[in-house]
């Protein structure tokens, strides 16, 4: 087996989601595979770092790693599960063949986590990087507070796109400042949140921002503006293109 795509949730089975009482079983299964090249994990409630020891076994072969924890629609999660700085540093140090990385990063008191961005900028061998950033209900550097308006309606306030563009392009430039010969061609930062405007229940919305390296022969260096930026400009239901 060269590629594995799984989604798991601890606890009782619900809504057709495959559940697992003990994440150790998931770790044991991943560890039982030899030479895994692609790993895709949708994690619903457990700390994704709990799988790190199993992932580390494939440091010599893994080319694609995508682990995402969607926003919690049950409101039971106390904090967004993200990897520690130590785990990210180990990932950078040991996974020489990694070309696609997709993970969640958390805001630091509502602001862009510069310390995490500094580590990610060192992944010079990665060609495509996708980061999920969950925007909280409280006011943050990327959105106003989520609250009822004067008409009694509640809709997610818009993403502060100027700030979003600033940090996304800043990270892209930072990669090439660390290593002018970095392989990165495509960076996506997908801002996500819960939309609670529907009385029947919440649903996940997203607002991605993309940066693509220019392919023109006469384009400036990536850290000097040799890239293009695109975004959809509003929240959309997650998963729609």
Secondary structure, DSSP 8 states (H G I E B T S, - for coil): --EEEEEEBSSS-BTTB-B-S-HHHHHHHHHHSSS--EEEEEESSS-GGGGHHHHHTTTTT--EEEEE----TTS--SS-----HHHHHHHHHH-TT--EEEEEE--BTTB--HHHHHHHTT-TT-SEEEEEEE--SS-BTTB------TTS--------HHHHHHHHHHHHHHHHHH-TT----EEEEEEEEEE--STT--EEEEEEEEEEE---TT---GGGT-EEEEE-SS-EETT--
